């Protein structure tokens, strides 16, 4: 057991060592703060990214709906009109 072998174990210097360790961890050990900031950044990034991707998908859905319901029938009708006109001209030629 290392505690029994260390010269500071059970001596009046033990509380001082503990206090120095606490001061070190509060003033010089920034890992917990940095890890918290990283977690916050990742969370915010994922939420904002998720909302942005949701908006992109919603816009894509609207574009596809509009193309299927409005643009495609107009294009099909124009193609039929022009194709029948072209077919008539080919027959005359």
C-alpha positions, 0 to 999 in steps of 0.5 A, a space after each residue: 500500500 503506497 499510502 503507508 509507505 509515503 512519508 506524508 501519510 498521516 502527517 500534518 503535511 497531508 492537508 497541505 498536499 490535498 489543498 495544493 492538489 485542489 488549487 492545481 485542479 481548479 487553476 491549472 487543469 482545464 480539461 473539464 472546462 474544455 471538455 464541457 465546451 467541446 460537448 456544448 459545441 458539438 450539441 449546438 452544431 448537431 442541432 443547427 445542422 439537423 434543422 438546416 438539413 430538415 429545411 433542405 429536405 422540406 425545400 426539396 420535397 416542395 420542389 419535387 411536388 411542384 415539378 410533378 404536379 405543375 411542370 411535368 404536365 405542362 411539359 408533357 402537353 407541350 411535347 404532345 402538341 409539338 410532336 403532333 405538329 411535327 408528325 403532320 409536317 412529316 406526313 406532308 413532306 
